[in-house]
Amino acid sequence: MSFSDSESSSHPRDGGDYKFFRQISRDRLLHEMLGSTKTGDSKAWKILIMDRVTVKVMSKSCKMADITDQGISLVEELFKRREPMPGMDAIYFIQPSKENIVMFLSDMSGREPLYRKAYIFFSSTIPKELVNHIKSDSSVLPRIGALREMNMEYFPIDNQGFLTDHEQALQTLYAEDAENSRHFNICLNMMATRIATVFASLKELPFVRYRAAKSTAPRDLVPSKLAAAIWDCISKFKAIPNFPQTETCDLLIVDRSVDQIAPIIHEWTYDAMCHDLLDMEGNKHVIEVPSKTGGDPEKKEIVLEDHDPVWLELRHTHIADASERLHEKMTNFASKNKAAQMRSKEGSELSTRDLQKIVQALPQYGEQVDKLSTHVEIAGKINRIIRDTGLRDLGQLEQDLVFGDAAAKDVINFLRTNQDTNPENKLRLLMIYATVYPEKFEGDKGVKLMQLAKLSPVDMKVISNMQLIAGSPENKTKTGSFSLKFDTGKTKQANRKDRSGEEETWQLFRFYPMLEELLEKLVKGDLSKSDYLCMNQSSHKEEDQSEPRTGSVRKGSAPTTVPERKATPHSMRSRRTATWARPHSSDDGYSSDSVLKSASMDLKKLGQRIFVFIIGGATRSELRVCHKLTSSLRREVVLGSTSFDDPPQYITKLKLLSEKDIAGAPAQPFKPQYW
């Protein structure tokens, strides 16, 4: 019997194959936990028992087939009635709570335990008193095959992303009088525990940096409080076997105050458009596809996930780029069909829908064709919505506001001439306008804009609630109307500068989240030490150096470089073209700059990992940037957050910030996504 943490290192530090974040999590669950129980006379089929949290940890990393391959014949929930199986061994993957321990002991104590032997793995650090409680039961002790801390209480959502599953963190931590609720500290402590298990799991010791408070308001202190709680947890991990004693990576903790535009602006990637414009439930969507028998269209539920190579390639590309690539892929497949070749010779140009019908008749490409056809339908649906709602004009105005190419008259003119625009889209436009031009919402100016946009006071309350995240205003207006005043001393008429060093790209693709700039400054050593403090001891030389730290814990690490960018901003107006297109090459279905082909990158030369955690919800644009920077900075960038929000979800959460009865409400029961 082993009373210890799992001892194997989760990634190679001296060569070997590099593994990304989610792959490490998956391997630890399957091999380090489930696989470790296949010893001696315990190689037979086993039962896996989990609680509400750990079943989500497992389902976010592994498929049921993966678990079955490790000798699991049955998956059970801890608090549901279970049939006794005294001839089988059980694996418990549970949180180290008193309730769970009591339930485990009731299963395994006495003369007739439910199972022959139990292997117990905890998702986070177990208090000593609970270990002693287990040891005190003399009937249970001989039946325990292992007792270990897996330290895995986070939920991977991407190859380089994870959540702590705090959907209501924005309300719990930033709502009016949130600090007076007992849920405030409970939320912060649980968040810290789960983030800390990421570093325990990967055997990484981070430099913990966080956004410094600009005032003494409790909401402004949230990042510093979280950083302190995380550091307290991580400091205790140095006793874990093979855990590093010196820093091996970076952790940057911020909240939504660093960028209030990213969660609401229209992001024009295929991934963001799917979740913003389509009626999706998680990563699932129902579409109508042409019937293979020629009848009425059939309904089909599709899942957009990493196992789909087409999705993996296209998700971070501009929607127009994705549409063109899909057309090229269809053309490539159709060129193998004689009927299509004949029609092309006759001079009739084939539409994407025509190509789709032809390609569906190619039986030898069944699975590939099915995936391509699905994405053709989705992209077509998105493009129709964009056209029917006039979204390109709105998107242009949004980005012009952000980059200083539009002013008040442009917003007012748009609202006057586009009365039929969706209310939510008008609200999003005004939220961006308020961030760039906060003075335009002082006094009764906000009321007039609300009337012009024909929005309700409830909708406009969202804008005033943005102040709860931005920080407490220094001066309050004397009017009875709602007002919004961010840090006007620093706010200019452009929220960010064009990244002029980057290659020509698609129209409406100039926006980038501020996270990209922050991470590049972190790597270059340019991150302000007054705006971003470090929890680690000040004696570290790294904190006193002005040069960027580019070393790696792995052999053969390449030096980290950041492309130089011109400091002078410029207007993108002169670069607009009549088409969304830019040149790109394409081969037999996968374009040359495909995400799939990035696998050729020499992973052994990646430097130290960078972790960034956003309190209050992350966006798809920020996840995209983490993938992008992993390639350009040669360091794996892992994004963590309390939740993953699309614009409608984020706006709803902002509305609830002024609802006192919402903050700290219990989370909804979890329904496993894959099982």
Solvent accessible surface area in square Angstrom, and as a share of the most:
residue,aa,sasa,rsa
1,M,115,0.51
2,S,32,0.21
3,F,79,0.33
4,S,39,0.25
5,D,14,0.07
6,S,2,0.01
7,E,97,0.44
8,S,59,0.38
9,S,57,0.37
10,S,16,0.10
11,H,7,0.03
12,P,40,0.25
13,R,54,0.20
14,D,109,0.57
15,G,25,0.24
16,G,43,0.42
17,D,106,0.55
18,Y,14,0.05
19,K,75,0.32
20,F,32,0.13
21,F,0,0.00
22,R,47,0.17
23,Q,68,0.30
24,I,2,0.01
25,S,0,0.00
26,R,72,0.26
27,D,23,0.12
28,R,7,0.03
29,L,0,0.00
30,L,4,0.02
31,H,99,0.44
32,E,27,0.12
33,M,0,0.00
34,L,1,0.00
35,G,21,0.20
36,S,40,0.26
37,T,2,0.01
38,K,77,0.33
39,T,78,0.45
40,G,67,0.64
41,D,115,0.60
42,S,2,0.01
43,K,143,0.61
44,A,66,0.51
45,W,132,0.46
46,K,6,0.03
47,I,1,0.00
48,L,0,0.00
49,I,0,0.00
50,M,1,0.01
51,D,7,0.04
52,R,109,0.40
53,V,10,0.05
54,T,0,0.00
55,V,23,0.13
56,K,28,0.12
57,V,0,0.00
58,M,0,0.00
59,S,0,0.00
60,K,32,0.14
61,S,13,0.09
62,C,3,0.02
63,K,61,0.26
64,M,72,0.32
65,A,67,0.52
66,D,26,0.14
67,I,0,0.00
68,T,53,0.31
69,D,107,0.56
70,Q,28,0.12
71,G,17,0.16
72,I,1,0.01
73,S,60,0.39
74,L,63,0.31
75,V,38,0.22
76,E,36,0.16
77,E,73,0.33
78,L,1,0.00
79,F,106,0.44
80,K,131,0.55
81,R,232,0.85
82,R,22,0.08
83,E,118,0.53
84,P,81,0.51
85,M,60,0.27
86,P,88,0.55
87,G,57,0.55
88,M,51,0.23
89,D,4,0.02
90,A,0,0.00
91,I,1,0.01
92,Y,0,0.00
93,F,0,0.00
94,I,0,0.00
95,Q,39,0.17
96,P,18,0.12
97,S,37,0.24
98,K,136,0.58
99,E,112,0.50
100,N,7,0.03
101,I,1,0.00
102,V,76,0.44
103,M,54,0.24
104,F,1,0.00
105,L,18,0.09
106,S,73,0.47
107,D,7,0.04
108,M,0,0.00
109,S,34,0.22
110,G,39,0.37
111,R,235,0.86
112,E,158,0.71
113,P,21,0.13
114,L,35,0.17
115,Y,1,0.00
116,R,112,0.41
117,K,58,0.25
118,A,0,0.00
119,Y,14,0.05
120,I,0,0.00
121,F,0,0.00
122,F,1,0.00
123,S,0,0.00
124,S,7,0.05
125,T,76,0.44
126,I,15,0.08
127,P,54,0.34
128,K,167,0.71
129,E,117,0.53
130,L,19,0.09
131,V,28,0.16
132,N,88,0.45
133,H,79,0.35
134,I,0,0.00
135,K,88,0.37
136,S,85,0.55
137,D,37,0.19
138,S,93,0.60
139,S,40,0.26
140,V,0,0.00
141,L,54,0.27
142,P,106,0.66
143,R,53,0.20
144,I,8,0.04
145,G,23,0.22
146,A,6,0.05
147,L,7,0.03
148,R,59,0.22
149,E,32,0.14
150,M,0,0.00
151,N,3,0.01
152,M,0,0.00
153,E,6,0.03
154,Y,1,0.00
155,F,2,0.01
156,P,0,0.00
157,I,45,0.23
158,D,2,0.01
159,N,49,0.25
160,Q,7,0.03
161,G,0,0.00
162,F,6,0.02
163,L,24,0.12
164,T,0,0.00
165,D,38,0.20
166,H,21,0.09
167,E,78,0.35
168,Q,52,0.23
169,A,1,0.01
170,L,2,0.01
171,Q,4,0.02
172,T,8,0.05
173,L,0,0.00
174,Y,2,0.01
175,A,1,0.01
176,E,64,0.29
177,D,72,0.37
178,A,2,0.02
179,E,57,0.26
180,N,118,0.61
181,S,36,0.23
182,R,176,0.64
183,H,54,0.24
184,F,5,0.02
185,N,90,0.46
186,I,81,0.41
187,C,13,0.07
188,L,6,0.03
189,N,87,0.45
190,M,77,0.34
191,M,0,0.00
192,A,1,0.01
193,T,45,0.26
194,R,9,0.03
195,I,1,0.00
196,A,1,0.01
197,T,2,0.01
198,V,0,0.00
199,F,1,0.00
200,A,3,0.02
201,S,0,0.00
202,L,0,0.00
203,K,1,0.00
204,E,1,0.00
205,L,2,0.01
206,P,0,0.00
207,F,10,0.04
208,V,0,0.00
209,R,22,0.08
210,Y,23,0.09
211,R,17,0.06
212,A,13,0.10
213,A,37,0.29
214,K,139,0.59
215,S,38,0.25
216,T,126,0.73
217,A,19,0.14
218,P,45,0.29
219,R,38,0.14
220,D,11,0.06
221,L,54,0.27
222,V,0,0.00
223,P,0,0.00
224,S,26,0.16
225,K,83,0.35
226,L,0,0.00
227,A,0,0.00
228,A,46,0.35
229,A,22,0.17
230,I,0,0.00
231,W,50,0.17
232,D,79,0.41
233,C,33,0.19
234,I,0,0.00
235,S,47,0.30
236,K,141,0.60
237,F,13,0.06
238,K,79,0.34
239,A,95,0.74
240,I,18,0.09
241,P,54,0.34
242,N,98,0.50
243,F,7,0.03
244,P,20,0.13
245,Q,107,0.47
246,T,94,0.55
247,E,24,0.11
248,T,7,0.04
249,C,0,0.00
250,D,4,0.02
251,L,2,0.01
252,L,0,0.00
253,I,0,0.00
254,V,0,0.00
255,D,0,0.00
256,R,1,0.00
257,S,32,0.21
258,V,33,0.19
259,D,4,0.02
260,Q,12,0.05
261,I,0,0.00
262,A,6,0.05
263,P,2,0.01
264,I,0,0.00
265,I,3,0.01
266,H,2,0.01
267,E,18,0.08
268,W,2,0.01
269,T,3,0.02
270,Y,0,0.00
271,D,6,0.03
272,A,8,0.06
273,M,0,0.00
274,C,0,0.00
275,H,23,0.10
276,D,20,0.10
277,L,40,0.20
278,L,12,0.06
279,D,131,0.68
280,M,32,0.14
281,E,144,0.65
282,G,52,0.50
283,N,24,0.12
284,K,64,0.27
285,H,8,0.04
286,V,76,0.44
287,I,7,0.03
288,E,97,0.44
289,V,20,0.12
290,P,27,0.17
291,S,18,0.11
292,K,171,0.73
293,T,128,0.75
294,G,69,0.66
295,G,49,0.47
296,D,120,0.62
297,P,84,0.53
298,E,84,0.38
299,K,156,0.66
300,K,59,0.25
301,E,107,0.48
302,I,12,0.06
303,V,52,0.30
304,L,10,0.05
305,E,40,0.18
306,D,40,0.21
307,H,128,0.57
308,D,12,0.06
309,P,44,0.27
310,V,7,0.04
311,W,11,0.04
312,L,39,0.20
313,E,1,0.00
314,L,0,0.00
315,R,13,0.05
316,H,29,0.13
317,T,17,0.10
318,H,1,0.00
319,I,0,0.00
320,A,13,0.10
321,D,2,0.01
322,A,0,0.00
323,S,30,0.19
324,E,65,0.29
325,R,7,0.03
326,L,3,0.01
327,H,64,0.29
328,E,58,0.26
329,K,5,0.02
330,M,0,0.00
331,T,62,0.36
332,N,43,0.22
333,F,12,0.05
334,A,2,0.02
335,S,57,0.37
336,K,98,0.42
337,N,25,0.13
338,K,167,0.71
339,A,63,0.49
340,A,3,0.02
341,Q,78,0.35
342,M,114,0.51
343,R,97,0.35
344,S,65,0.42
345,K,164,0.69
346,E,130,0.58
347,G,66,0.63
348,S,48,0.31
349,E,168,0.75
350,L,19,0.09
351,S,55,0.35
352,T,41,0.24
353,R,103,0.37
354,D,41,0.21
355,L,4,0.02
356,Q,0,0.00
357,K,116,0.49
358,I,21,0.11
359,V,0,0.00
360,Q,58,0.26
361,A,69,0.54
362,L,11,0.06
363,P,116,0.73
364,Q,118,0.52
365,Y,51,0.19
366,G,41,0.40
367,E,130,0.58
368,Q,91,0.40
369,V,7,0.04
370,D,61,0.32
371,K,55,0.23
372,L,6,0.03
373,S,6,0.04
374,T,12,0.07
375,H,1,0.01
376,V,14,0.08
377,E,16,0.07
378,I,0,0.00
379,A,4,0.03
380,G,23,0.22
381,K,68,0.29
382,I,0,0.00
383,N,45,0.23
384,R,104,0.38
385,I,46,0.23
386,I,6,0.03
387,R,159,0.58
388,D,110,0.57
389,T,75,0.44
390,G,37,0.35
391,L,2,0.01
392,R,97,0.35
393,D,100,0.52
394,L,3,0.02
395,G,0,0.00
396,Q,29,0.13
397,L,17,0.09
398,E,0,0.00
399,Q,2,0.01
400,D,7,0.04
401,L,0,0.00
402,V,0,0.00
403,F,18,0.07
404,G,36,0.35
405,D,31,0.16
406,A,6,0.04
407,A,40,0.31
408,A,21,0.16
409,K,155,0.65
410,D,50,0.26
411,V,0,0.00
412,I,53,0.27
413,N,89,0.46
414,F,20,0.08
415,L,1,0.00
416,R,154,0.56
417,T,94,0.55
418,N,52,0.27
419,Q,70,0.31
420,D,146,0.76
421,T,23,0.13
422,N,80,0.41
423,P,80,0.50
424,E,60,0.27
425,N,18,0.09
426,K,8,0.03
427,L,4,0.02
428,R,2,0.01
429,L,0,0.00
430,L,0,0.00
431,M,0,0.00
432,I,0,0.00
433,Y,3,0.01
434,A,0,0.00
435,T,19,0.11
436,V,0,0.00
437,Y,17,0.06
438,P,1,0.01
439,E,57,0.25
440,K,65,0.27
441,F,0,0.00
442,E,46,0.20
443,G,14,0.13
444,D,75,0.39
445,K,98,0.41
446,G,0,0.00
447,V,39,0.22
448,K,125,0.53
449,L,14,0.07
450,M,27,0.12
451,Q,120,0.53
452,L,44,0.22
453,A,1,0.00
454,K,143,0.61
455,L,12,0.06
456,S,48,0.31
457,P,96,0.60
458,V,103,0.59
459,D,30,0.16
460,M,1,0.00
461,K,80,0.34
462,V,0,0.00
463,I,0,0.00
464,S,18,0.12
465,N,4,0.02
466,M,1,0.00
467,Q,20,0.09
468,L,23,0.12
469,I,6,0.03
470,A,37,0.28
471,G,13,0.12
472,S,47,0.30
473,P,43,0.27
474,E,151,0.68
475,N,102,0.52
476,K,170,0.72
477,T,52,0.30
478,K,209,0.88
479,T,70,0.41
480,G,91,0.87
481,S,36,0.24
482,F,48,0.20
483,S,35,0.22
484,L,0,0.00
485,K,62,0.26
486,F,26,0.11
487,D,72,0.37
488,T,48,0.28
489,G,76,0.73
490,K,141,0.60
491,T,41,0.24
492,K,151,0.64
493,Q,84,0.37
494,A,39,0.31
495,N,44,0.22
496,R,13,0.05
497,K,114,0.48
498,D,14,0.08
499,R,31,0.11
500,S,27,0.17
501,G,45,0.43
502,E,64,0.29
503,E,131,0.59
504,E,94,0.42
505,T,43,0.25
506,W,4,0.02
507,Q,39,0.18
508,L,5,0.03
509,F,42,0.18
510,R,21,0.08
511,F,10,0.04
512,Y,9,0.04
513,P,0,0.00
514,M,39,0.17
515,L,3,0.01
516,E,2,0.01
517,E,50,0.22
518,L,21,0.10
519,L,0,0.00
520,E,13,0.06
521,K,83,0.35
522,L,17,0.08
523,V,3,0.02
524,K,69,0.29
525,G,25,0.24
526,D,84,0.44
527,L,15,0.07
528,S,46,0.29
529,K,104,0.44
530,S,84,0.54
531,D,64,0.33
532,Y,26,0.10
533,L,70,0.35
534,C,32,0.19
535,M,54,0.24
536,N,8,0.04
537,Q,128,0.57
538,S,98,0.63
539,S,89,0.58
540,H,55,0.25
541,K,157,0.66
542,E,35,0.16
543,E,28,0.13
544,D,114,0.59
545,Q,97,0.43
546,S,92,0.59
547,E,125,0.56
548,P,52,0.32
549,R,55,0.20
550,T,40,0.23
551,G,41,0.40
552,S,30,0.19
553,V,38,0.22
554,R,15,0.06
555,K,140,0.60
556,G,56,0.54
557,S,34,0.22
558,A,28,0.22
559,P,101,0.63
560,T,14,0.08
561,T,90,0.52
562,V,21,0.12
563,P,68,0.43
564,E,147,0.66
565,R,68,0.25
566,K,154,0.65
567,A,89,0.69
568,T,104,0.60
569,P,69,0.43
570,H,72,0.32
571,S,47,0.31
572,M,20,0.09
573,R,110,0.40
574,S,106,0.68
575,R,71,0.26
576,R,76,0.28
577,T,78,0.45
578,A,110,0.86
579,T,74,0.43
580,W,27,0.09
581,A,41,0.32
582,R,52,0.19
583,P,128,0.81
584,H,45,0.20
585,S,65,0.42
586,S,48,0.31
587,D,63,0.33
588,D,101,0.52
589,G,6,0.06
590,Y,60,0.23
591,S,2,0.01
592,S,67,0.43
593,D,74,0.38
594,S,5,0.03
595,V,51,0.29
596,L,54,0.27
597,K,91,0.38
598,S,56,0.36
599,A,83,0.64
600,S,105,0.68
601,M,37,0.16
602,D,65,0.34
603,L,44,0.22
604,K,102,0.43
605,K,91,0.39
606,L,0,0.00
607,G,0,0.00
608,Q,16,0.07
609,R,0,0.00
610,I,0,0.00
611,F,2,0.01
612,V,1,0.01
613,F,1,0.00
614,I,1,0.01
615,I,0,0.00
616,G,2,0.02
617,G,2,0.01
618,A,1,0.01
619,T,8,0.05
620,R,38,0.14
621,S,3,0.02
622,E,2,0.01
623,L,9,0.04
624,R,29,0.10
625,V,0,0.00
626,C,0,0.00
627,H,37,0.17
628,K,74,0.31
629,L,1,0.00
630,T,4,0.02
631,S,59,0.38
632,S,44,0.28
633,L,0,0.00
634,R,56,0.21
635,R,4,0.01
636,E,0,0.00
637,V,0,0.00
638,V,0,0.00
639,L,4,0.02
640,G,0,0.00
641,S,1,0.01
642,T,1,0.00
643,S,2,0.01
644,F,35,0.14
645,D,5,0.03
646,D,17,0.09
647,P,16,0.10
648,P,48,0.30
649,Q,84,0.37
650,Y,2,0.01
651,I,8,0.04
652,T,72,0.42
653,K,19,0.08
654,L,0,0.00
655,K,63,0.27
656,L,49,0.24
657,L,0,0.00
658,S,28,0.18
659,E,78,0.35
660,K,134,0.57
661,D,116,0.60
662,I,45,0.23
663,A,20,0.15
664,G,9,0.09
665,A,36,0.28
666,P,114,0.72
667,A,71,0.55
668,Q,149,0.66
669,P,105,0.66
670,F,41,0.17
671,K,171,0.73
672,P,55,0.35
673,Q,48,0.21
674,Y,71,0.27
675,W,91,0.32
